[in-house]
Amino acid sequence: MFMFAQSLSIEGRLTRKHYGFYYLSPILLLNVLLVMMHLSTSISPTLHYFWFCFSGLFLIIASIKRLHDRNKTGWWLLPMLLIPLVGWVWLIVELGFMQGCRGSNSYGRDQRTYAKSTEIA
């Protein structure tokens, strides 16, 4: 339950690897749900809309955490989403390909160095 609550919080940072996991998980589950809805008449379309909204919220939170790893505020997400094409390409490059800042920043400690230090201990 703690990890689920933590994944719905905008506090903290996400590395590129974790961002990819956070980004792909709801999309894959949405596709499974769509296949199940197509094969079965007992699953309500309301469930699909609920999952679509939940996935959108989940992806926004993951993107904010990824911006935190780049030492940027989550408000940077707004122009990236609102400027067609250029903003979206910038979003993909910024969140998917650029490395986060090394060491601790104002949004938390570096997850890469924290993971390495816990492996050594």
N, CA, C and O of each residue as an XYZ file, in Angstrom:
484
protein
N       0.829     -1.196      0.000
C       0.000      0.000      0.000
C       0.869      1.254      0.000
O       0.515      2.251     -0.628
N       2.013      1.213      0.703
C       2.898      2.373      0.770
C       3.445      2.727     -0.609
O       3.494      3.902     -0.972
N       3.862      1.711     -1.387
C       4.409      1.983     -2.713
C       3.350      2.569     -3.634
O       3.655      3.438     -4.451
N       2.097      2.103     -3.511
C       1.018      2.646     -4.331
C       0.770      4.101     -3.980
O       0.611      4.938     -4.868
N       0.734      4.410     -2.685
C       0.528      5.797     -2.252
C       1.704      6.663     -2.677
O       1.521      7.818     -3.062
N       2.902      6.113     -2.610
C       4.092      6.860     -3.014
C       4.079      7.137     -4.516
O       4.551      8.187     -4.952
N       3.550      6.219     -5.303
C       3.515      6.435     -6.747
C       2.451      7.451     -7.149
O       2.477      7.943     -8.277
N       1.519      7.776     -6.263
C       0.520      8.808     -6.540
C       0.902     10.160     -5.959
O       0.125     11.111     -6.046
N       2.078     10.257     -5.374
C       2.562     11.514     -4.818
C       3.472     12.195     -5.837
O       4.199     11.524     -6.570
N       3.433     13.529     -5.884
C       4.316     14.243     -6.811
C       5.662     14.558     -6.177
O       6.491     15.233     -6.788
N       5.887     14.083     -4.968
C       7.163     14.297     -4.278
C       8.196     13.309     -4.796
O       7.863     12.167     -5.113
N       9.439     13.741     -4.882
C      10.531     12.838     -5.224
C      10.945     12.914     -6.679
O      10.528     13.797     -7.429
N      11.786     11.948     -7.054
C      12.398     11.930     -8.377
C      12.240     10.558     -9.012
O      12.071      9.559     -8.313
N      12.295     10.510    -10.349
C      12.266      9.259    -11.096
C      13.409      9.251    -12.102
O      13.605     10.219    -12.836
N      14.155      8.168    -12.133
C      15.193      8.015    -13.149
C      14.544      7.687    -14.490
O      13.342      7.427    -14.556
N      15.335      7.699    -15.551
C      14.792      7.376    -16.881
C      14.228      5.966    -16.911
O      13.169      5.731    -17.494
N      14.922      5.032    -16.291
C      14.466      3.642    -16.292
C      13.127      3.505    -15.572
O      12.211      2.858    -16.079
N      13.015      4.105    -14.407
C      11.762      4.031    -13.660
C      10.646      4.797    -14.367
O       9.484      4.394    -14.318
N      10.998      5.887    -15.016
C       9.996      6.647    -15.765
C       9.430      5.791    -16.898
O       8.225      5.800    -17.145
N      10.297      5.059    -17.577
C       9.829      4.161    -18.632
C       8.865      3.123    -18.097
O       7.848      2.830    -18.724
N       9.185      2.561    -16.926
C       8.294      1.584    -16.303
C       6.959      2.231    -15.932
O       5.898      1.675    -16.212
N       7.014      3.401    -15.304
C       5.797      4.108    -14.904
C       4.971      4.504    -16.120
O       3.743      4.546    -16.050
N       5.633      4.794    -17.229
C       4.937      5.237    -18.424
C       4.299      4.065    -19.163
O       3.171      4.175    -19.644
N       5.011      2.949    -19.257
C       4.509      1.819    -20.032
C       3.494      0.959    -19.284
O       2.614      0.371    -19.912
N       3.598      0.873    -17.970
C       2.692      0.012    -17.199
C       1.218      0.331    -17.419
O       0.463     -0.577    -17.764
N       0.767      1.576    -17.238
C      -0.659      1.839    -17.454
C      -1.088      1.656    -18.905
O      -2.228      1.275    -19.172
N      -0.183      1.923    -19.844
C      -0.533      1.748    -21.252
C      -0.736      0.269    -21.566
O      -1.682     -0.096    -22.264
N       0.152     -0.584    -21.051
C       0.000     -2.022    -21.270
C      -1.270     -2.550    -20.605
O      -1.995     -3.352    -21.193
N      -1.536     -2.102    -19.384
C      -2.751     -2.542    -18.697
C      -4.004     -2.039    -19.405
O      -5.016     -2.739    -19.435
N      -3.953     -0.850    -19.966
C      -5.080     -0.322    -20.726
C      -5.337     -1.178    -21.963
O      -6.489     -1.445    -22.304
N      -4.279     -1.606    -22.629
C      -4.444     -2.476    -23.794
C      -5.040     -3.822    -23.412
O      -5.883     -4.353    -24.136
N      -4.614     -4.379    -22.288
C      -5.201     -5.635    -21.806
C      -6.685     -5.434    -21.524
O      -7.509     -6.274    -21.886
N      -7.023     -4.327    -20.881
C      -8.420     -4.029    -20.579
C      -9.238     -3.878    -21.860
O     -10.374     -4.347    -21.926
N      -8.675     -3.232    -22.870
C      -9.382     -3.073    -24.141
C      -9.636     -4.415    -24.813
O     -10.715     -4.640    -25.361
N      -8.656     -5.305    -24.776
C      -8.837     -6.639    -25.349
C      -9.913     -7.394    -24.580
O     -10.763     -8.049    -25.182
N      -9.880     -7.306    -23.250
C     -10.897     -7.982    -22.437
C     -12.287     -7.419    -22.732
O     -13.260     -8.170    -22.794
N     -12.382     -6.104    -22.913
C     -13.674     -5.498    -23.229
C     -14.164     -5.944    -24.598
O     -15.363     -6.141    -24.800
N     -13.252     -6.102    -25.527
C     -13.628     -6.529    -26.871
C     -14.123     -7.978    -26.861
O     -15.055     -8.327    -27.587
N     -13.496     -8.813    -26.038
C     -13.856    -10.230    -25.993
C     -15.069    -10.511    -25.113
O     -15.749    -11.518    -25.307
N     -15.342     -9.654    -24.170
C     -16.421     -9.899    -23.214
C     -17.429     -8.756    -23.254
O     -17.071     -7.588    -23.399
N     -18.673     -9.122    -23.125
C     -19.721     -8.094    -23.068
C     -20.061     -7.718    -21.639
O     -20.842     -6.794    -21.415
N     -19.489     -8.418    -20.665
C     -19.837     -8.155    -19.266
C     -19.019     -7.022    -18.647
O     -19.368     -6.539    -17.570
N     -17.944     -6.590    -19.300
C     -17.130     -5.501    -18.762
C     -17.711     -4.174    -19.240
O     -17.894     -3.956    -20.438
N     -17.988     -3.319    -18.314
C     -18.620     -2.036    -18.607
C     -17.634     -1.064    -19.260
O     -16.466     -1.022    -18.874
N     -18.085     -0.290    -20.234
C     -17.218      0.753    -20.809
C     -16.825      1.813    -19.780
O     -15.828      2.513    -19.955
N     -17.602      1.927    -18.718
C     -17.270      2.879    -17.658
C     -15.925      2.537    -17.037
O     -15.158      3.430    -16.678
N     -15.640      1.251    -16.909
C     -14.345      0.820    -16.379
C     -13.217      1.308    -17.281
O     -12.164      1.729    -16.802
N     -13.443      1.248    -18.573
C     -12.444      1.739    -19.521
C     -12.191      3.223    -19.308
O     -11.031      3.633    -19.267
N     -13.212      4.033    -19.173
C     -13.046      5.479    -18.976
C     -12.377      5.785    -17.641
O     -11.542      6.686    -17.552
N     -12.740      5.039    -16.610
C     -12.104      5.211    -15.307
C     -10.615      4.921    -15.411
O      -9.795      5.691    -14.911
N     -10.260      3.816    -16.058
C      -8.853      3.451    -16.195
C      -8.110      4.462    -17.058
O      -6.948      4.766    -16.787
N      -8.758      4.984    -18.086
C      -8.140      5.989    -18.942
C      -7.803      7.244    -18.135
O      -6.712      7.795    -18.278
N      -8.727      7.697    -17.292
C      -8.488      8.887    -16.453
C      -7.400      8.612    -15.414
O      -6.528      9.451    -15.189
N      -7.451      7.442    -14.784
C      -6.447      7.070    -13.791
C      -5.066      6.984    -14.436
O      -4.081      7.438    -13.853
N      -4.989      6.412    -15.621
C      -3.709      6.305    -16.329
C      -3.158      7.678    -16.663
O      -1.958      7.921    -16.530
N      -4.034      8.580    -17.099
C      -3.595      9.942    -17.403
C      -3.013     10.628    -16.187
O      -1.968     11.273    -16.273
N      -3.682     10.493    -15.053
C      -3.186     11.073    -13.802
C      -1.845     10.451    -13.421
O      -0.922     11.159    -13.016
N      -1.739      9.147    -13.547
C      -0.515      8.414    -13.230
C       0.647      8.892    -14.106
O       1.762      9.072    -13.617
N       0.385      9.098    -15.402
C       1.429      9.547    -16.327
C       1.846     10.985    -16.041
O       3.023     11.321    -16.172
N       0.909     11.831    -15.657
C       1.247     13.212    -15.305
C       2.133     13.239    -14.066
O       3.117     13.977    -14.018
N       1.784     12.430    -13.061
C       2.587     12.369    -11.834
C       3.995     11.855    -12.146
O       4.978     12.397    -11.640
N       4.096     10.813    -12.974
C       5.410     10.277    -13.343
C       6.228     11.323    -14.098
O       7.438     11.424    -13.894
N       5.590     12.091    -14.956
C       6.300     13.132    -15.708
C       6.792     14.239    -14.787
O       7.891     14.760    -14.976
N       5.991     14.602    -13.794
C       6.417     15.617    -12.824
C       7.632     15.123    -12.047
O       8.583     15.875    -11.835
N       7.603     13.860    -11.621
C       8.748     13.310    -10.888
C       9.991     13.247    -11.768
O      11.108     13.449    -11.293
N       9.790     12.966    -13.046
C      10.933     12.933    -13.967
C      11.513     14.332    -14.146
O      12.731     14.492    -14.223
N      10.650     15.346    -14.215
C      11.137     16.729    -14.277
C      11.897     17.083    -13.007
O      12.886     17.813    -13.062
N      11.448     16.575    -11.869
C      12.166     16.805    -10.617
C      13.574     16.223    -10.703
O      14.520     16.812    -10.182
N      13.717     15.073    -11.357
C      15.039     14.474    -11.509
C      15.936     15.357    -12.376
O      17.158     15.337    -12.232
N      15.334     16.120    -13.265
C      16.081     17.066    -14.105
C      16.255     18.406    -13.400
O      16.762     19.359    -13.993
N      15.836     18.487    -12.130
C      15.900     19.684    -11.281
C      15.044     20.824    -11.844
O      15.440     21.989    -11.833
N      13.868     20.450    -12.331
C      12.902     21.424    -12.841
C      11.583     21.217    -12.111
O      11.267     20.111    -11.674
N      10.831     22.281    -11.987
C       9.533     22.201    -11.345
C       8.532     21.488    -12.259
O       8.705     21.456    -13.478
N       7.509     20.930    -11.670
C       6.484     20.235    -12.437
C       5.689     21.143    -13.361
O       5.034     20.664    -14.287
N       5.738     22.440    -13.121
C       5.026     23.393    -13.974
C       5.588     23.420    -15.390
O       4.912     23.893    -16.303
N       6.807     22.927    -15.596
C       7.374     22.839    -16.938
C       6.550     21.907    -17.820
O       6.607     22.005    -19.045
N       5.795     21.018    -17.216
C       4.978     20.083    -17.983
C       3.872     20.807    -18.746
O       3.495     20.385    -19.839
N       3.357     21.883    -18.185
C       2.245     22.603    -18.802
C       2.584     23.140    -20.199
O       1.847     22.847    -21.141
N       3.666     23.913    -20.377
C       3.952     24.364    -21.752
C       4.322     23.215    -22.684
O       4.047     23.275    -23.882
N       4.943     22.168    -22.141
C       5.300     21.030    -22.981
C       4.059     20.360    -23.561
O       4.070     19.918    -24.710
N       2.994     20.285    -22.773
C       1.774     19.638    -23.241
C       0.910     20.567    -24.093
O       0.174     20.100    -24.962
N       0.990     21.862    -23.854
C       0.107     22.800    -24.540
C       0.635     23.291    -25.884
O      -0.146     23.775    -26.704
N       1.929     23.181    -26.128
C       2.494     23.609    -27.410
C       2.528     22.388    -28.331
O       3.320     21.470    -28.117
N       1.674     22.375    -29.350
C       1.600     21.195    -30.223
C       2.926     20.912    -30.921
O       3.673     21.830    -31.259
N       3.193     19.680    -31.121
C       4.341     19.111    -31.811
C       5.681     19.492    -31.192
O       6.401     18.608    -30.727
N       6.040     20.760    -31.169
C       7.331     21.172    -30.610
C       7.399     20.814    -29.129
O       8.400     20.265    -28.667
N       6.349     21.118    -28.389
C       6.309     20.803    -26.966
C       6.339     19.308    -26.712
O       6.979     18.841    -25.769
N       5.641     18.557    -27.560
C       5.598     17.108    -27.374
C       6.947     16.466    -27.669
O       7.377     15.558    -26.958
N       7.618     16.943    -28.725
C       8.960     16.427    -29.033
C       9.914     16.792    -27.904
O      10.725     15.970    -27.478
N       9.816     18.016    -27.428
C      10.644     18.465    -26.313
C      10.386     17.603    -25.082
O      11.320     17.247    -24.364
N       9.129     17.271    -24.839
C       8.763     16.424    -23.706
C       9.422     15.050    -23.819
O       9.967     14.539    -22.840
N       9.375     14.461    -24.994
C       9.978     13.138    -25.198
C      11.486     13.194    -24.979
O      12.051     12.325    -24.315
N      12.134     14.208    -25.530
C      13.593     14.335    -25.379
C      13.956     14.616    -23.927
O      14.838     13.966    -23.367
N      13.281     15.580    -23.321
C      13.586     16.006    -21.947
C      13.379     14.879    -20.937
O      14.225     14.653    -20.072
N      12.259     14.177    -21.048
C      11.933     13.168    -20.041
C      12.485     11.790    -20.374
O      12.798     11.010    -19.474
N      12.606     11.489    -21.649
C      13.005     10.143    -22.027
C      14.480      9.935    -22.286
O      14.990      8.829    -22.106
N      15.180     10.985    -22.708
C      16.554     10.788    -23.147
C      17.601     11.549    -22.350
O      18.757     11.129    -22.298
N      17.224     12.649    -21.735
C      18.219     13.444    -21.009
C      18.404     12.903    -19.594
O      17.441     12.568    -18.905
N      19.649     12.829    -19.187
C      19.984     12.295    -17.874
C      19.588     13.284    -16.781
O      19.662     14.498    -16.969
N      19.169     12.749    -15.641
C      18.832     13.592    -14.498
C      20.076     14.192    -13.873
O      21.194     13.757    -14.152
N      19.878     15.199    -13.021
C      21.038     15.831    -12.395
C      21.640     14.885    -11.354
O      20.928     14.139    -10.683
N      22.926     14.936    -11.244
C      23.643     14.065    -10.304
C      23.558     14.630     -8.900
O      23.535     15.845     -8.699
N      23.511     13.734     -7.940
C      23.475     14.147     -6.545
C      22.106     14.648     -6.123
O      21.158     14.661     -6.908
N      22.027     15.052     -4.892
C      20.763     15.554     -4.359
C      20.435     16.909     -4.970
O      21.323     17.701     -5.284
N      19.145     17.155     -5.129
C      18.691     18.477     -5.546
C      17.530     18.882     -4.639
O      17.268     18.216     -3.637
N      16.847     19.944     -4.975
C      15.784     20.439     -4.096
C      14.570     19.517     -4.061
O      13.656     19.741     -3.268
N      14.542     18.481     -4.909
C      13.410     17.554     -4.945
C      13.726     16.199     -4.325
O      12.856     15.330     -4.281
N      14.937     16.003     -3.852
C      15.282     14.747     -3.197
C      16.661     14.263     -3.592
O      17.389     14.930     -4.327
N      17.004     13.090     -3.088
C      18.328     12.541     -3.381
C      18.309     11.813     -4.724
O      17.257     11.421     -5.228
N      19.486     11.648     -5.274
C      19.663     10.973     -6.557
C      19.381      9.490     -6.367
O      20.042      8.835     -5.562
N      18.416      8.957     -7.091
C      18.034      7.552     -6.948
C      19.128      6.608     -7.431
O      19.247      5.491     -6.927
N      19.925      7.041     -8.396
C      21.000      6.168     -8.897
C      22.072      5.960     -7.846
O      22.487      4.826     -7.608
N      22.530      7.029     -7.210
C      23.568      6.883     -6.187
C      23.002      6.241     -4.937
O      23.715      5.516     -4.243
N      21.723      6.492     -4.632
C      21.090      5.872     -3.466
C      20.975      4.370     -3.674
O      21.218      3.600     -2.745
N      20.607      3.936     -4.883
C      20.485      2.506     -5.173
C      21.845      1.826     -5.091
O      21.941      0.704     -4.593
N      22.900      2.485     -5.574
C      24.238      1.897     -5.524
C      24.745      1.796     -4.091
O      25.403      0.817     -3.740
N      24.450      2.792     -3.259
C      24.931      2.757     -1.876
C      24.200      1.701     -1.062
O      24.783      1.141     -0.133
N      22.939      1.409     -1.380
C      22.229      0.369     -0.635
C      22.665     -1.013     -1.088
O      22.588     -1.962     -0.308
N      23.127     -1.156     -2.340
C      23.631     -2.441     -2.804
C      24.944     -2.783     -2.119
O      25.203     -3.952     -1.833
N      25.768     -1.792     -1.853
C      27.066     -2.015     -1.219
C      26.893     -2.404      0.242
O      27.632     -3.248      0.750
N      25.932     -1.803      0.916
C      25.731     -2.030      2.350
C      25.228     -3.380      2.679
O      25.020     -3.693      3.852
